[in-house]
Amino acid sequence: MAEKSVFEQIKKQNGERFAKAIRGYDNGIFDIPGIVDIVKYAGHEAEPIMDYLESLKEIKIEETGVYQDPLTLLDAAGYDAYYVTNLEEQNRIQKYYADGEKLCTFHDPHRFENYHIINAVRKDVDQIRREDFRGREKREDEYGTSVLSIQILKEGGFISIKNRYNHTVNNPDNTFFSNPDLIIPGLANSLRHHFNTDFSSQKSQLPHNYTLVNDQIVHIHCEKDNIYFGSNFYVKDGVIHQLKDHEIMLDSHIFDMRTKTLSYPGAGPSDTKTEEDTEFKKAFLKEIEGHKVILKKDKDGQHLFIRKEGEKDPAKDVEILTVKDGAITALNLPTTTEIGNAFLCDNKALTSFTAPHLTSIGDNCIGSNRIKSLNLPALKTIGDYSFEGTDGLESLELPALTRIGHDCFSDIDAESLSLPALTEMGDFCFEFAPELKTLNLPALKKMEVGCLKNVGAKSISLPSLTTMGGGCLDGAKALEVISLPVLTDMGKGCLAFSTSLKSFYAPLLEEKPDYLLNRLSFLKQTILWMKRRQPPKGLPIAETGISAALRTVESERSTSPKGISAQLGPTANGGQNQQQPEQNTSFFKRLRDWFLPQK
């Protein structure tokens, strides 16, 4: 009976699927003391935490009675570490954090008063550069763990290990799964003994978006200002706060259905409201003004509908958002025309965004990398760092868009791109787009540094492009044909590693690129030389010829004292080639035979 009672309690609390998953995996988990409370805030899916639950059956705490000082252990692990006793010490490590990745701790003047804090910096931190990890960040990689802030609630029960990325990776406040022993064995007990404070450190690893608070498994969807947000609760200073029945969690905001107000639990006399709090609140409250808000629930989550005051027909209800496990997964803003900075920047669950009258989006907006649908037909401008990761998009169509700021759509899996009105693209837009096969950019005049790198297209035509920043189309290994009929300015490193390129057409490009086709200067000059003959349909470059030239240049490079670039191509004095040294005549003849089209 006891087992059935526990099963029924968990079934009611976490759902039938959760309870059945435990029973099917290991009935013995129901015998763990306090298991109902342990999983109270674990959500509705048991599978991700099953290994951890299994480990609770066999945990044995070994107390040696001999402890090393935490700083000594961290020194052995390769860190310079110190205890934080004041605000200056708390924020001393801020200089190691990149813009947009600074810890919320740096904005909390009372953090050190409520938490025991140790800041640890790798001894070789100056050798670990942010740019070497851009686009391939992992929470426990060398850069992320090169600066750590270990924070333990002074009242006990809670520990957080924060790394150097902060919000760029999933759950950065749970680095090493908040288990100090994963930094160096023995550190967990050393910290307990030094601070005389207990906390929950995991003997078996919990997955991303799970943490422990007073030995309870907590499933969270985001963290902000050191507050952790779950489906219908939030955790602040180690205390779990349950929402009331008439309250709904909307990411990091709490919506009161009775008063139609939106609140943020971090707001207080000493706190500063963030841009995101202001922007989301402004847009959401504007949409529900003068409407009745109706809540509906199904297997996909909670759905909020609005109905004009006095309207009786339910068919005219308009759904404005969907929430699942406290995170917004779908958003519709029927009347909003402008969105400022940091709108939904911390949301990682949004899959659909509709705003039929939206014309502008500010900086650092829409942080979700799960977006599958964007319906923004009137959008004209996007600020910097918005839509950075959009892995779920199969295609991107924004018919009215004219300008994109830098670092937008930098990691995208879309196969087609249609931006017919776009004229300007900032730095590093569409930087990692290996699936991008079709591009429709007929009006694009200028793109800055590092755009359209690693695209998978075989053919690209940019009929209006006049300026291309450095590093554009770098790594476009599938690219065979590119047409740039009005291009006049090309930066360094463009088309690097475009190993399949067969046709390069840019008749107005007078400034010679210093880097083309994987640093092969002789190929670069040959292409330019042929380009100035202005063939009407581009220039074929035989792939076998490139391979042969590669082999030949290695064996004959030393016989060209002035370098190949000085020997090929028209010169200022009448466009005639310089006199070739006799020993190089056969070499350059072979180059011409390989690359020049036969008459």
BAKEKE-434114 format. One record per residue (C-alpha): x, y, z; residue in one letter. Coordinates in pm, whole numbers, plus 50000, padded with zeros to 5 digits. Each point is the difference from the previous one (the first is absolute). Example, Ala and Ser with C-alpha at 12.3 -4.5 7.8 and 13.67 -1.06 7.14 Angstrom:
2
512304955050780A 501375034449934S 
***
This chain:
599
500005000050000M 502835023850081A 501384997149647E 496575006149847K 499525030150227S 503325015149889V 499174992349637F 496615017150029E 501525030550170Q 502595004249724I 497354993449735K 497855028050137K 502955023250051Q 502104994249684N 497584982249769G 499224964149908E 502734997749738R 502655010950253F 498874974450259A 499744971449750K 503485007849863A 501494995350349I 498044968050060R 501094986049665G 503655009150059Y 500494989450362D 497294994950264N 502665004350267G 500105037349936I 496635002850176F 501724987750318D 502445029250013I 499195020150316P 498205032349914G 499774991849628I 496675018449959V 501565032750121D 503234993649810I 498164999949665V 497345025950087K 501535026549772Y 501614976149750A 497395005949729G 498044974049802H 502744979549835E 501844974550213A 502324986049732E 502625028150014P 500554995450375I 499714962250026M 503744993750042D 500125025450279Y 496994984750178L 501614965849971E 503205013650156S 498085012050306L 499464963850103K 503734994550049E 501495033350114I 502604996350271K 501695030750144I 503604993150088E 501315022750273E 503774998650035T 500345025350280G 502945015549811V 499295030249783Y 502185021749786Q 499265036749967D 497785006749691P 502525024949861L 502774974150025T 497924975049805L 499105025949737L 503675008949967D 500744963549930A 497235000749737A 501755028749822G 498065029950138Y 500925031850183D 497095002950244A 498935022750284Y 497195003850254Y 497585028749937V 499355022750299T 498865032449836N 498465014449682L 503345008849841E 501234964350039E 496674986549876Q 500305019149671N 503764998149953R 499674972449738I 497635020849785Q 502905010349773K 500254964249871Y 496434999549865Y 499025009549645A 497265025449935D 496604983350015G 501344971750220E 500585017550332K 498654983050312L 496795012650159C 502044999150320T 501825031549887F 496705019050019H 499104987250349D 501705021250270P 498784976950277H 500984966649851R 503124995450215F 497945007350312E 497684970449939N 502424975549841Y 503424985650071H 501895007449678I 503304987649863I 501175014649670N 502494978849807A 502025009849692V 502104975949797R 503715007550024K 500225000749620D 496825020449950V 501745025449776D 500784972449750Q 496354989149967I 498315022949748R 496275004549948R 500275001349622E 501474965049988D 496724985650130F 497475021549814R 497264979249845G 501024968050181R 499495009350367E 499584972050254K 499245006150365R 502964980250130E 502465009149725D 503385016050068E 498765035749963Y 496804995250201G 501824985050297T 502985023549990S 498185023550241V 497674985950267L 497905014950278S 499064974450265I 497055013150203Q 498504982550305I 496945012950182L 501095009250353K 496834984850144E 500914967449827G 498274977349755G 501065015949670F 503165003149791I 500575014749654S 503174998549789I 499885027749739K 502305000849698N 501335025349751R 497304997449732Y 496835009450193N 496904995249782H 501964991849685T 499764963250097V 497234980450172N 499845002650378N 503375017450055P 499265003150373D 500164962250027N 503554995749867T 501474966050092F 496404992650106F 500755021550306S 502114971750138N 503345014050128P 501534965349989D 499895001849619L 502465029150023I 502324979950224I 499154970050226P 499475009150364G 498955036249937L 496354994550100A 500804987950352N 502755025950026S 497475027849933L 497494985250246R 502634998450271H 501505034449931H 496675018749998F 498254976950248N 497074999549757T 498334970449830D 498765000149643F 498744975849738S 502734989449760S 499144973049754Q 501584965750028K 498594991749656S 499625026449735Q 496665016449935L 499365011349642P 499845036049879H 497205021450146N 499884979850322Y 501555009650331T 499754991150368L 498495021850269V 500004985250351N 500294965249845D 496945005749782Q 500384995649623I 498925032249834V 499235002649629H 500605035749881I 499735016549659H 502045031550065C 502015020050253E 500045037550038K 501515021950270D 500864968150193N 496334989950005I 499084966249850Y 496664996349822F 498004968049961G 496544990449877S 497965015050285N 502665010550250F 503245019150033Y 503044995850224V 501525030450170K 502784998250259D 499514962750037G 496245002450072V 497404985249762I 497015023149950H 496844983249866Q 497695020449776L 496335003750093K 497234983549801D 499115032449819H 503635007349905E 501854988249688I 503754999549940M 500965017549675L 503754994149974D 501315021850286S 496735018950054H 496944991450204I 496625008249847F 497075004850238D 496804989649819M 497825018950250R 501705033949988T 501474996749648K 503375011450133T 503484987349916L 502664998950271S 503634990150026Y 501094984150331P 503405016849984G 498505034850004A 500485017850331G 501275032150161P 503644992449924S 499544982549665D 500135015649655T 497454987749751K 501614985949688T 499255010249643E 498464966149940E 497595004750292D 498995033949861T 499664989449635E 498084967850052F 497705015850256K 499315029749772K 499104978649700A 497984974050192F 497945024450204L 499265020849690K 498624969449823E 497664989850285I 498805035650076E 496215002449957G 499704962349968H 498914971150213K 502794974250047V 498954963749971I 502134969850100L 499704966449827K 502094969050065K 500924969449796D 502904975949951K 502035027649832D 499815022650305G 498075030750110Q 498485022949737H 499085036350062L 497255014849783F 498695035549991I 496405010449933R 498845035749961K 497945013050293E 496334994849922G 500654973949730E 497924968350048K 501184978849708D 502824976150103P 500874995349633A 501495035050004K 502454991650277D 503645006249901V 502804978650142E 502955021750102I 502334974650157L 500624964250102T 501944990250311V 501444965950080K 501734992950331D 500115037550066G 501795009249674A 498365018249710I 500004977249693T 497775020449764A 499355037549988L 497585020949797N 500015038250022L 497075010949779P 500455038050035T 503615005950112T 502055021449757T 503335004150182E 502074979150240I 502995014150191G 503174983350127N 500294966250175A 496474988349919F 499764963150100L 503794997649996C 500074973550274D 497224978649854N 501314966849863K 496684983349915A 498305022549744L 499104981149681T 497555024149835S 499895038149983F 497305019749819T 499675037949987A 498225011749683P 500575037350059H 503474999150156L 502435022949813T 503115000950223S 501814977850250I 502765013150230G 503294984550112D 500424966250167N 496444987849938C 498574964849971I 502544976750159G 498314967049915S 501784976349763N 496864978949950R 498055023749776I 498284981749716K 497625027249883S 500465037649956L 497055019849864N 501195036149986L 498785013749664P 500455037150086A 503394997850174L 502495025449858K 502935001550244T 501704976350247I 502575011950255G 503244983050106D 500244964950151Y 496364991049929S 498914965449886F 503584987850058E 499094963149994G 497084987849791T 500754963249953D 496384990049942G 499295022349699L 499694981749670E 499635032449805S 500155037150075L 497775024749819E 499805036450108L 498615018949700P 500245035550140A 503354997650183L 502505026749887T 502744998850266R 501504974450239I 502415009650279G 503104979650079H 500034964250135D 496424992049896C 498944965249889F 503644990550062S 499184963150048D 497224988849770I 498984966849841D 497615014249739A 500364986749646E 498605031049829S 500285037250064L 497735026049840S 500565036350096L 499005018549681P 500115035250149A 503194996450207L 502675025849915T 502414998050295E 501294971250212M 502165005450312G 503064980250114D 499784962250043F 496434995549878C 499234964449887F 503494990850120E 499344962750039F 497524989649732A 501214966649857P 496494989849888E 499305032249812L 499624990049635K 497835027549848T 500505037750049L 497695027249872N 501715033350073L 499385021049688P 500205034150172A 502974993750231L 502575027849953K 502294995950300K 500984972150234M 502515004450276E 502684976650136V 499484962250028G 496584996249836C 498674968849829L 502884978450119K 499824962549948N 496905002249780V 499104968549808G 498895017049677A 501574989649670K 499085032149819S 499615035350135I 498955031549816S 500065033650176L 499085024249720P 499965031950210S 502934993450235L 502695027149988T 501824994150332T 501024967050158M 501755000550339G 502924977850093G 499484962750050G 496654998149820C 499154966349846L 502974984850180D 499694962350006G 497394998249723A 501444966849884K 497064990949777A 500015033049812L 500734995749630E 498685031949839V 499765035450136I 498865030849811S 500745034850139L 499405022949701P 500205033550183V 502424991250283L 502695026650043T 501404992850348D 500944966050146M 501604996150345G 502724976150108K 499394962750022G 496864998249788C 499264966449837L 502794983550197A 499834962049981F 497455001349717S 501674969549852T 497294991949745S 499915034449838L 499914998549619K 498615033849903S 500755033750163F 498515030349821Y 500635035250131A 500795022749702P 500045032550202L 502284987750278L 503175020849958E 501564994750344E 501774966649993K 498934977050286P 503034989350200D 498434967150103Y 497984977649775L 499624962749965L 501834988150309N 502915024749980R 501054989349649L 501355033149871S 500834986649654F 496394988849951L 498775033450129K 502035019449748Q 499064976849716T 496315003950074I 500365037850010L 501954999849677W 497334979649825M 497255020550163K 501275031749834R 499334984149663R 496335003450112Q 498534967649869P 496235003049974P 499164967850186K 502724996350262G 503204980249986L 500334962350020P 502854988850221I 500874963649951A 500154981250328E 502754977749865T 501915031149899G 499865013150357I 501374967150130S 502785000249744A 500885036150077A 500174991550368L 502504972649934R 502055021149762T 500255030750219V 501524979650280E 502804987749772S 500615031949800E 499215028250244R 503715005450074S 500735008149634T 497815031250010S 502055025950193P 497405027549976K 497064977750089G 497204988449772I 497765029750080S 502615022849847A 500204979349683Q 496334994749912L 497335024649901G 499885033149814P 502265027650124T 499665037550020A 502145005449689N 497564991549725G 498654968650157G 502874978349869Q 501634973050205N 503505005350125Q 502824981149833Q 500194965250148Q 503314985650116P 501094973349755E 499964972150255Q 496345007750085N 498595001449645T 498784963949999S 498475003950344F 497895030249911F 499104985749663K 498604969550175R 498035022250237L 498435018649707R 499254967549820D 498254986550309W 497845030250076F 499335019949685L 497004988649795P 500984985449666Q 499045020049691K 
***
